[in-house]
Amino acid sequence: MICITIEEAQIIYARSPSVIAHFCDELNVVKHINDRVSWDPNRAEMSPGEAIKAFVINLLVKREPLYRVNDFYKSVDISNLFDKSWQADDFNDDRLGRALEKLAKSDLPGIYHGIAFEALEKEGILLDQAHFDTTSLSLQGAYETADSEEDSLRITFGHSKERRPDLKQLMFGLGSVQGLPIFADVMDGNTSDKKWNGDMALQMKDLLPSETLRSKITITDSAMVTEENLKIFGDRPFISRFPENFGLCKKLKETAFENEADWAQVGTLSDKKNSAIYRIQGMDTELYDRTYRFAVVHSSALDQRKQKKINRDMSNEGSKIEKSIKTWSGIEYHCHEDAAAQLEQHVATRLKYHRLTGEVKRMEKVKRRPGRPSNTVTAPVDIYYTCQFTVTEDEAQIKKAREMESTFVLISNVSHEREASCLGLLRRYKEQMDVENLFRALKHPYFVHGVFLKNDARVLGLCYVQVIGLLIYALLQRRVRVKVIEEKTPLRLYGKDFYSPTGKTILEQFDQVLVIEYEHPITMKKQKIAKIPEKTKQLLRWLGLDETIFLERKASG
């Protein structure tokens, strides 16, 4: 047995850089970037692709500002990540910043989607449907030069989905396929969701073969449904939420509730406790001279925001009508007919949540002369009439409002041969949560906790670095979740069973991986051994890797 001392060994906290580097190489990140970015291989010591790969590794392991990335690489086994013997100082902010600018000035959609389609192929995923949505990312800072038309990315004010209208922002658009962000776009901060949906539909023509374009079901939120966008989609299959501001939406809901016998009971669509119970009605009708399928969906669970809205509207309506009643009741009429006419008019006031009833009351007012009242003379009496009102909550109308608010409508042109039932449309639409989960991960401090860039081109480049990182993050997450289902074995961590572990949870399990490097006392050659916790070994196996990933990985780029 050969023994070595601590002094003779170097202990490296390996963490997850080698795993991230492996997936960068598997998706050919460096090649896709270098093939589409303008650069001179004869003059550049480090290619733009290599610099971006370094960025992605840093992003997913320990997100650092641009000027501190080289500090991160001082504690990393660089030789196991790249095929060249770089030093930590080679990853300086000038070199990385220039790489971001080159990336921003290149064919960004082509680069990203080339990488993303590699993921589709590696995972053997059929491009059957994709879920699209947008989100905003608020940024601190003035960005005073980012408002000219020549800028790569206009960081400006727009509709803030983070409820920060005081901050400038940029927009992300993603298209999720089985939890992977296969389609991505970074846009100006004031980009309209409606316009983006149309632009992305047009962009699909350049990204996908015509056969795939005709078969892929696009699933979106209600911003997609405009006359212009529906013309762009034409016969390309889609499923979308039908906007509430269309008069047809309210009409379809009312028709569904008028035909109670036509509801199809669905039950729950989730195994979670207290899940909503659904019922559904299908209808075909015209919109903009084309016939579409509509699915009216009623849920037993009223959204808390909508419940609060109804309560707020009820309170506001009640306060308003009480104020009006106070005014109306103070008016005196000299004849019963005039009072009755006004009462009829006021009672006919249209109220959404209340019922107004009333009656005309005969009133008497004694007209006493000034001074001491006479014991012998009876004071004259004036007769007048007032309207008296009673306000009560209209339980039938309140119930109807809650029913209507608990109902939404889907619009689709997917053929009955492709998806026979409305339930099938609903099940597909409910998977829209996939893209929302990607946004949640993208905006988590794990990914974004400060941009620290003044150049809008560098911000645009960094945004695509983040999306590439998100793709790898989601790929790790998907592989593990698929194995959990296949092996019917949860990931046991912290005394709990994880059936859907997040990418963050998975990457954290590599924090305890140690690599011990030493010089063999006989051969005098450098050797490495890895100390890996059992749970991390299980994750490696699920990811299709083993301990050699930390020892003798065949790096590229």
C-alpha positions as CSV (number, residue, x, y, z in Angstrom):
1,M,0.0,0.0,0.0
2,I,1.3,3.4,-0.9
3,C,0.7,6.3,1.6
4,I,0.9,10.0,0.8
5,T,0.8,12.9,3.2
6,I,-1.6,15.8,3.2
7,E,1.4,18.1,2.3
8,E,2.0,16.0,-0.9
9,A,-1.6,16.2,-2.1
10,Q,-3.7,19.0,-3.5
11,I,-7.4,18.9,-2.5
12,I,-9.8,20.5,-5.1
13,Y,-13.4,21.2,-4.3
14,A,-14.6,19.9,-7.7
15,R,-18.2,20.9,-7.4
16,S,-20.2,20.9,-10.7
17,P,-18.0,22.7,-13.3
18,S,-17.0,19.4,-15.0
19,V,-20.6,18.3,-15.3
20,I,-21.6,21.7,-16.8
21,A,-18.6,21.5,-19.2
22,H,-19.7,18.0,-20.2
23,F,-23.1,19.2,-21.2
24,C,-21.7,22.3,-23.0
25,D,-19.6,19.9,-25.1
26,E,-22.5,17.5,-25.6
27,L,-24.5,20.3,-27.1
28,N,-21.6,21.6,-29.1
29,V,-21.9,25.1,-27.6
30,V,-18.4,26.2,-28.6
31,K,-18.8,25.1,-32.2
32,H,-22.2,26.6,-32.7
33,I,-20.9,30.0,-31.4
34,N,-17.6,29.9,-33.3
35,D,-19.3,29.0,-36.6
36,R,-21.7,32.0,-36.5
37,V,-19.6,34.7,-34.7
38,S,-17.3,36.9,-36.7
39,W,-13.8,36.4,-35.3
40,D,-10.2,35.7,-36.5
41,P,-8.9,32.3,-35.3
42,N,-5.3,33.3,-36.2
43,R,-5.3,36.3,-33.9
44,A,-7.5,35.2,-31.0
45,E,-5.9,33.3,-28.2
46,M,-9.3,32.3,-26.9
47,S,-12.3,31.8,-29.2
48,P,-15.6,33.5,-28.5
49,G,-17.2,30.0,-28.0
50,E,-14.6,29.1,-25.3
51,A,-15.2,32.4,-23.5
52,I,-19.0,31.9,-23.5
53,K,-18.6,28.3,-22.3
54,A,-16.5,29.7,-19.4
55,F,-19.4,32.1,-18.7
56,V,-22.0,29.4,-18.7
57,I,-20.0,27.3,-16.3
58,N,-19.6,30.2,-13.9
59,L,-23.3,31.1,-14.2
60,L,-24.4,27.6,-13.1
61,V,-21.8,27.1,-10.4
62,K,-21.3,30.4,-8.8
63,R,-22.7,33.4,-10.6
64,E,-20.1,36.2,-10.5
65,P,-20.0,39.7,-12.0
66,L,-17.9,40.0,-15.2
67,Y,-14.9,41.5,-13.4
68,R,-14.8,38.6,-10.9
69,V,-15.1,35.6,-13.2
70,N,-11.3,35.1,-13.2
71,D,-11.4,34.8,-9.4
72,F,-13.9,32.0,-9.8
73,Y,-11.5,30.0,-12.0
74,K,-8.6,30.3,-9.5
75,S,-10.3,27.5,-7.5
76,V,-11.4,25.4,-10.5
77,D,-9.6,22.5,-12.3
78,I,-9.4,24.4,-15.6
79,S,-7.6,21.6,-17.4
80,N,-10.6,19.3,-16.9
81,L,-12.9,21.8,-18.5
82,F,-11.1,23.0,-21.7
83,D,-8.8,21.3,-24.2
84,K,-6.2,24.1,-23.7
85,S,-4.1,24.9,-20.7
86,W,-5.7,28.2,-19.7
87,Q,-4.9,30.1,-16.5
88,A,-7.5,31.8,-14.4
89,D,-6.3,35.3,-15.5
90,D,-7.0,34.3,-19.1
91,F,-10.7,34.7,-18.2
92,N,-10.4,38.4,-17.6
93,D,-13.3,40.9,-18.0
94,D,-11.9,42.5,-21.2
95,R,-11.7,39.2,-23.1
96,L,-15.1,38.0,-21.8
97,G,-16.7,41.4,-22.5
98,R,-15.5,41.3,-26.1
99,A,-16.9,37.8,-26.4
100,L,-20.3,39.0,-25.2
101,E,-20.2,41.9,-27.8
102,K,-19.3,39.5,-30.6
103,L,-22.1,37.2,-29.5
104,A,-24.6,40.1,-29.4
105,K,-23.7,41.2,-33.0
106,S,-24.0,37.7,-34.4
107,D,-27.0,35.5,-35.5
108,L,-28.3,35.0,-32.0
109,P,-31.5,33.0,-32.9
110,G,-29.4,30.8,-35.2
111,I,-26.8,30.1,-32.5
112,Y,-29.3,29.4,-29.7
113,H,-31.6,27.3,-31.6
114,G,-28.8,25.3,-33.1
115,I,-27.7,24.5,-29.5
116,A,-31.3,23.8,-28.4
117,F,-32.0,21.4,-31.3
118,E,-28.9,19.4,-30.3
119,A,-30.7,18.9,-26.9
120,L,-33.9,17.8,-28.6
121,E,-31.9,15.2,-30.6
122,K,-29.8,14.0,-27.7
123,E,-33.0,13.5,-25.6
124,G,-34.9,11.9,-28.5
125,I,-37.8,14.3,-28.0
126,L,-40.4,14.6,-30.7
127,L,-41.3,18.2,-31.5
128,D,-45.1,17.6,-31.1
129,Q,-46.0,20.8,-29.2
130,A,-44.3,23.8,-27.7
131,H,-45.5,26.2,-25.0
132,F,-44.8,29.9,-25.5
133,D,-44.9,32.9,-23.1
134,T,-43.0,36.1,-22.2
135,T,-41.7,37.7,-19.0
136,S,-40.0,40.9,-18.1
137,L,-36.7,41.4,-16.2
138,S,-36.3,44.7,-14.4
139,L,-32.8,46.3,-14.2
140,Q,-31.4,48.9,-11.9
141,G,-29.6,51.8,-13.6
142,A,-30.3,54.6,-16.0
143,Y,-29.3,53.0,-19.3
144,E,-29.5,56.5,-20.8
145,T,-28.0,55.4,-24.2
146,A,-30.3,52.4,-24.6
147,D,-33.2,54.3,-26.2
148,S,-31.8,54.9,-29.7
149,E,-33.0,52.7,-32.6
150,E,-29.4,51.6,-33.3
151,D,-28.9,49.9,-30.0
152,S,-28.7,46.1,-29.9
153,L,-31.2,46.0,-27.1
154,R,-33.4,48.8,-25.9
155,I,-33.6,48.7,-22.1
156,T,-36.5,50.9,-21.5
157,F,-39.8,51.3,-19.6
158,G,-42.7,48.9,-20.5
159,H,-45.4,46.9,-18.9
160,S,-43.7,45.3,-15.9
161,K,-44.7,41.7,-15.1
162,E,-42.6,42.1,-11.9
163,R,-44.8,45.1,-10.9
164,R,-41.8,47.5,-11.0
165,P,-43.0,50.2,-13.4
166,D,-40.4,52.5,-11.9
167,L,-37.6,50.4,-13.4
168,K,-36.4,50.0,-17.0
169,Q,-36.5,46.4,-18.2
170,L,-35.9,43.9,-21.0
171,M,-38.1,41.0,-22.1
172,F,-37.6,37.3,-22.5
173,G,-39.7,35.1,-24.7
174,L,-39.4,31.3,-24.3
175,G,-40.8,28.3,-26.0
176,S,-40.8,25.1,-23.9
177,V,-40.7,21.6,-25.2
178,Q,-41.1,19.0,-22.5
179,G,-39.6,21.4,-20.0
180,L,-36.6,22.4,-22.2
181,P,-36.4,26.0,-23.5
182,I,-36.0,25.1,-27.2
183,F,-37.1,28.5,-28.5
184,A,-35.8,31.8,-27.0
185,D,-35.8,35.5,-27.7
186,V,-34.5,38.5,-25.9
187,M,-36.4,41.7,-26.7
188,D,-36.7,45.4,-26.0
189,G,-38.3,46.3,-22.7
190,N,-41.4,47.7,-24.3
191,T,-42.1,44.9,-26.7
192,S,-45.8,44.0,-26.9
193,D,-46.7,40.4,-26.1
194,K,-49.2,40.5,-29.0
195,K,-46.5,41.6,-31.5
196,W,-44.0,39.0,-30.1
197,N,-46.3,36.1,-30.6
198,G,-46.7,37.1,-34.3
199,D,-43.0,37.7,-34.7
200,M,-42.2,34.3,-33.2
201,A,-44.7,32.6,-35.4
202,L,-43.0,34.1,-38.5
203,Q,-39.5,33.2,-37.1
204,M,-40.7,29.6,-36.9
205,K,-40.7,29.5,-40.7
206,D,-36.9,30.0,-40.7
207,L,-36.2,27.6,-37.8
208,L,-38.4,24.5,-38.6
209,P,-38.9,22.3,-41.6
210,S,-42.3,22.9,-43.3
211,E,-43.6,19.5,-42.2
212,T,-42.7,20.1,-38.6
213,L,-44.2,23.6,-38.8
214,R,-47.5,22.2,-40.0
215,S,-47.6,19.5,-37.3
216,K,-46.2,21.3,-34.2
217,I,-49.0,22.5,-31.9
218,T,-48.2,26.0,-30.6
219,I,-49.7,26.6,-27.1
220,T,-49.8,30.2,-25.9
221,D,-51.5,32.6,-23.5
222,S,-54.2,35.0,-24.6
223,A,-51.9,37.6,-26.0
224,M,-51.5,35.6,-29.1
225,V,-55.2,35.9,-30.1
226,T,-55.4,38.9,-32.4
227,E,-56.8,39.1,-35.9
228,E,-53.4,39.6,-37.4
229,N,-51.7,36.8,-35.5
230,L,-54.6,34.4,-36.4
231,K,-53.9,35.2,-40.0
232,I,-50.2,34.5,-39.5
233,F,-50.9,31.1,-38.0
234,G,-53.5,30.2,-40.6
235,D,-53.8,26.4,-40.6
236,R,-50.8,25.8,-38.3
237,P,-52.2,24.1,-35.2
238,F,-52.4,26.1,-32.0
239,I,-54.2,26.2,-28.6
240,S,-54.6,29.5,-26.7
241,R,-56.5,31.1,-23.9
242,F,-59.3,33.1,-25.4
243,P,-59.0,36.8,-24.2
244,E,-61.7,37.9,-21.7
245,N,-62.0,41.3,-23.5
246,F,-63.7,39.6,-26.5
247,G,-67.5,39.9,-26.4
248,L,-67.6,36.4,-27.8
249,C,-65.8,35.1,-24.7
250,K,-68.7,36.2,-22.4
251,K,-71.2,35.0,-24.9
252,L,-69.7,31.5,-25.0
253,K,-69.6,31.3,-21.2
254,E,-73.3,32.4,-20.9
255,T,-74.3,29.8,-23.5
256,A,-72.5,27.1,-21.6
257,F,-74.3,27.9,-18.4
258,E,-77.6,28.1,-20.2
259,N,-77.0,24.5,-21.4
260,E,-76.3,22.8,-18.1
261,A,-76.9,19.4,-19.6
262,D,-74.1,19.8,-22.1
263,W,-71.3,20.0,-19.4
264,A,-68.9,17.0,-19.5
265,Q,-67.6,16.2,-16.0
266,V,-63.8,15.9,-16.1
267,G,-62.8,15.6,-12.5
268,T,-59.3,16.6,-11.3
269,L,-56.3,16.9,-13.6
270,S,-53.7,16.6,-10.7
271,D,-52.9,14.2,-8.0
272,K,-52.4,17.0,-5.5
273,K,-54.6,17.3,-2.5
274,N,-57.7,19.6,-2.9
275,S,-57.1,19.9,-6.7
276,A,-59.7,21.7,-8.7
277,I,-62.5,19.8,-10.3
278,Y,-63.2,20.6,-13.9
279,R,-66.1,20.4,-16.3
280,I,-66.0,21.3,-20.0
281,Q,-68.2,22.2,-23.0
282,G,-67.0,22.3,-26.6
283,M,-68.4,24.6,-29.2
284,D,-67.5,25.5,-32.8
285,T,-68.1,29.0,-34.0
286,E,-66.7,31.7,-36.2
287,L,-64.2,34.4,-35.4
288,Y,-62.8,36.7,-38.1
289,D,-64.5,34.6,-40.8
290,R,-62.9,31.3,-39.8
291,T,-64.4,28.5,-37.7
292,Y,-62.5,27.6,-34.6
293,R,-62.9,25.1,-31.8
294,F,-63.8,26.6,-28.4
295,A,-63.6,24.8,-25.1
296,V,-65.5,26.5,-22.1
297,V,-63.8,25.2,-19.0
298,H,-65.3,25.6,-15.5
299,S,-63.1,25.1,-12.4
300,S,-64.4,24.4,-8.9
301,A,-61.6,26.5,-7.5
302,L,-62.0,30.3,-7.8
303,D,-58.6,32.0,-8.2
304,Q,-57.8,34.0,-5.1
305,R,-57.1,37.1,-7.1
306,K,-60.4,36.9,-8.9
307,Q,-62.2,36.3,-5.5
308,K,-60.6,39.4,-4.2
309,K,-61.6,41.3,-7.3
310,I,-65.2,40.2,-6.9
311,N,-65.2,41.2,-3.2
312,R,-63.6,44.5,-4.0
313,D,-66.1,45.2,-6.8
314,M,-69.0,44.3,-4.5
315,S,-67.7,46.7,-1.8
316,N,-67.2,49.5,-4.3
317,E,-70.7,49.0,-5.8
318,G,-72.3,48.9,-2.3
319,S,-70.6,52.1,-1.2
320,K,-71.5,53.8,-4.4
321,I,-75.2,52.8,-4.2
322,E,-75.5,53.8,-0.5
323,K,-74.1,57.2,-1.3
324,S,-76.7,57.6,-4.1
325,I,-79.5,56.4,-1.8
326,K,-78.6,59.0,0.7
327,T,-79.1,61.7,-2.0
328,W,-82.2,60.2,-3.4
329,S,-83.9,59.7,0.0
330,G,-83.4,63.4,0.8
331,I,-85.5,64.6,-2.1
332,E,-89.1,65.7,-1.2
333,Y,-91.9,65.3,-3.8
334,H,-95.2,67.2,-3.7
335,C,-97.3,64.4,-5.3
336,H,-97.3,60.7,-5.1
337,E,-97.0,60.2,-8.9
338,D,-93.7,62.2,-9.1
339,A,-92.2,60.2,-6.2
340,A,-93.4,56.9,-7.8
341,A,-91.9,57.8,-11.1
342,Q,-88.5,58.6,-9.6
343,L,-88.6,55.5,-7.5
344,E,-89.2,53.3,-10.5
345,Q,-86.3,55.0,-12.3
346,H,-83.9,54.5,-9.3
347,V,-84.9,50.9,-8.7
348,A,-84.1,50.2,-12.3
349,T,-80.5,51.2,-11.8
350,R,-78.3,48.4,-13.2
351,L,-76.4,46.7,-10.4
352,K,-74.1,43.7,-10.7
353,Y,-74.0,42.4,-7.2
354,H,-76.9,44.0,-5.4
355,R,-80.7,44.3,-5.5
356,L,-82.4,47.6,-5.0
357,T,-86.0,47.8,-3.8
358,G,-88.0,50.7,-2.4
359,E,-91.3,52.3,-1.7
360,V,-92.9,55.7,-1.6
361,K,-93.7,57.0,1.8
362,R,-96.2,59.7,2.7
363,M,-94.7,62.2,5.1
364,E,-96.2,65.0,7.1
365,K,-94.6,68.2,8.2
366,V,-96.4,70.5,10.7
367,K,-96.0,74.2,9.8
368,R,-95.9,76.0,13.1
369,R,-95.8,79.8,13.3
370,P,-93.0,81.5,15.2
371,G,-93.6,82.0,18.9
372,R,-95.6,80.2,21.5
373,P,-97.9,77.5,20.1
374,S,-101.6,78.3,20.3
375,N,-103.8,76.0,22.3
376,T,-106.8,76.7,20.2
377,V,-105.5,77.0,16.6
378,T,-104.3,73.8,14.9
379,A,-101.2,74.3,12.9
380,P,-101.4,73.5,9.2
381,V,-99.8,70.3,7.9
382,D,-97.8,69.9,4.7
383,I,-98.0,66.6,2.9
384,Y,-95.0,65.4,0.9
385,Y,-93.5,62.1,-0.4
386,T,-90.1,60.5,-0.3
387,C,-88.5,57.4,-1.7
388,Q,-87.2,54.9,0.8
389,F,-84.7,52.2,-0.4
390,T,-83.4,48.8,0.7
391,V,-80.2,47.3,-0.6
392,T,-79.5,43.6,-0.4
393,E,-76.8,41.4,-1.9
394,D,-78.1,39.6,-5.0
395,E,-77.0,36.0,-4.2
396,A,-78.0,34.7,-7.6
397,Q,-75.9,37.4,-9.4
398,I,-73.0,36.9,-7.0
399,K,-73.0,33.2,-7.7
400,K,-73.2,33.8,-11.4
401,A,-70.3,36.2,-11.2
402,R,-68.2,33.6,-9.3
403,E,-69.2,30.9,-11.8
404,M,-68.2,33.2,-14.7
405,E,-64.9,34.1,-13.1
406,S,-64.2,30.5,-12.4
407,T,-64.6,29.8,-16.1
408,F,-62.1,30.3,-19.0
409,V,-62.3,29.6,-22.7
410,L,-59.7,28.0,-24.9
411,I,-59.6,28.6,-28.7
412,S,-57.9,26.2,-31.1
413,N,-57.8,25.1,-34.7
414,V,-56.4,21.6,-33.9
415,S,-58.4,19.1,-35.9
416,H,-60.7,16.6,-34.4
417,E,-58.7,13.9,-36.0
418,R,-55.5,15.1,-34.1
419,E,-57.3,15.8,-30.8
420,A,-60.8,14.4,-30.7
421,S,-62.0,15.8,-27.3
422,C,-61.9,19.2,-25.7
423,L,-60.4,17.4,-22.7
424,G,-57.4,16.7,-24.8
425,L,-57.1,20.4,-25.6
426,L,-57.3,21.3,-21.9
427,R,-54.7,18.7,-20.9
428,R,-52.3,20.1,-23.5
429,Y,-53.0,23.7,-22.4
430,K,-52.5,22.9,-18.7
431,E,-48.9,21.9,-19.5
432,Q,-48.3,25.7,-20.0
433,M,-46.9,25.5,-16.5
434,D,-43.6,24.2,-18.0
435,V,-42.7,27.5,-19.5
436,E,-43.7,29.4,-16.4
437,N,-41.4,27.2,-14.3
438,L,-38.6,28.1,-16.7
439,F,-39.2,31.8,-16.1
440,R,-39.2,31.1,-12.3
441,A,-35.8,29.4,-12.6
442,L,-34.4,32.1,-15.0
443,K,-35.4,35.0,-12.6
444,H,-34.2,33.2,-9.5
445,P,-31.2,34.9,-7.8
446,Y,-29.3,31.6,-8.6
447,F,-29.3,32.9,-12.2
448,V,-29.7,36.7,-11.8
449,H,-28.5,38.7,-8.9
450,G,-26.9,41.7,-10.7
451,V,-25.9,42.4,-14.3
452,F,-23.2,45.0,-13.7
453,L,-22.9,45.8,-17.4
454,K,-23.3,49.3,-18.9
455,N,-23.0,48.3,-22.6
456,D,-26.3,47.3,-24.0
457,A,-24.6,44.8,-26.4
458,R,-23.0,43.1,-23.5
459,V,-26.3,42.9,-21.7
460,L,-27.9,41.3,-24.8
461,G,-25.0,38.8,-25.0
462,L,-25.2,38.0,-21.3
463,C,-29.0,37.4,-21.6
464,Y,-28.3,34.7,-24.2
465,V,-25.6,33.2,-22.0
466,Q,-28.3,33.0,-19.3
467,V,-30.7,31.3,-21.7
468,I,-28.0,28.8,-22.7
469,G,-27.4,28.2,-19.0
470,L,-31.1,27.7,-18.5
471,L,-31.2,25.1,-21.3
472,I,-28.4,23.1,-19.6
473,Y,-30.1,23.6,-16.2
474,A,-33.4,22.3,-17.6
475,L,-31.6,19.4,-19.3
476,L,-30.0,18.2,-16.1
477,Q,-33.4,18.6,-14.3
478,R,-35.3,16.6,-17.0
479,R,-32.9,13.7,-17.1
480,V,-33.0,13.2,-13.4
481,R,-36.8,13.5,-13.3
482,V,-37.2,11.0,-16.1
483,K,-35.0,8.5,-14.1
484,V,-37.1,9.1,-11.0
485,I,-40.2,8.1,-12.9
486,E,-38.5,5.2,-14.7
487,E,-37.0,3.7,-11.6
488,K,-39.9,4.6,-9.4
489,T,-37.3,5.9,-6.9
490,P,-37.4,9.4,-5.5
491,L,-34.2,11.4,-4.8
492,R,-33.8,11.1,-1.0
493,L,-32.3,14.3,0.4
494,Y,-32.4,16.2,3.7
495,G,-34.7,13.5,5.1
496,K,-37.3,14.0,2.3
497,D,-38.3,12.4,-0.9
498,F,-37.9,14.5,-4.1
499,Y,-40.0,13.3,-7.0
500,S,-39.4,16.5,-9.1
501,P,-36.0,17.8,-8.0
502,T,-35.1,21.2,-9.4
503,G,-31.9,21.9,-11.3
504,K,-30.7,23.9,-8.4
505,T,-31.2,21.0,-5.9
506,I,-29.4,18.7,-8.3
507,L,-26.4,21.0,-8.8
508,E,-26.0,21.6,-5.1
509,Q,-25.4,17.9,-4.6
510,F,-22.0,18.3,-6.3
511,D,-20.8,20.8,-3.8
512,Q,-19.3,18.1,-1.7
513,V,-17.3,16.4,-4.4
514,L,-13.5,16.5,-3.7
515,V,-10.7,15.7,-6.1
516,I,-7.4,14.8,-4.6
517,E,-4.4,15.3,-6.9
518,Y,-1.0,13.8,-5.9
519,E,2.3,12.7,-7.4
520,H,2.7,8.9,-7.4
521,P,5.9,8.3,-5.3
522,I,7.1,5.5,-7.7
523,T,6.1,6.6,-11.2
524,M,6.3,10.3,-10.3
525,K,3.2,10.9,-12.5
526,K,0.3,13.1,-11.4
527,Q,-2.8,11.1,-10.4
528,K,-6.2,12.0,-9.2
529,I,-8.9,10.3,-7.1
530,A,-12.4,11.5,-6.5
531,K,-14.3,11.5,-3.2
532,I,-18.0,11.5,-4.2
533,P,-21.0,11.1,-1.8
534,E,-23.4,8.2,-2.6
535,K,-26.3,10.4,-3.5
536,T,-24.1,12.3,-6.0
537,K,-23.0,9.0,-7.5
538,Q,-26.7,8.2,-8.0
539,L,-27.2,11.5,-9.7
540,L,-24.2,10.9,-12.0
541,R,-25.6,7.6,-13.0
542,W,-29.0,9.2,-13.8
543,L,-27.2,11.8,-15.9
544,G,-25.3,9.1,-17.8
545,L,-22.0,10.0,-16.2
546,D,-19.5,8.5,-13.8
547,E,-16.6,9.6,-11.6
548,T,-14.2,10.0,-14.6
549,I,-16.0,13.2,-15.3
550,F,-13.9,14.7,-12.5
551,L,-10.7,12.9,-13.3
552,E,-10.0,12.5,-17.0
553,R,-12.8,14.1,-18.9
554,K,-12.1,14.5,-22.6
555,A,-12.6,18.2,-22.8
556,S,-13.3,20.1,-26.0
557,G,-13.3,23.9,-26.6
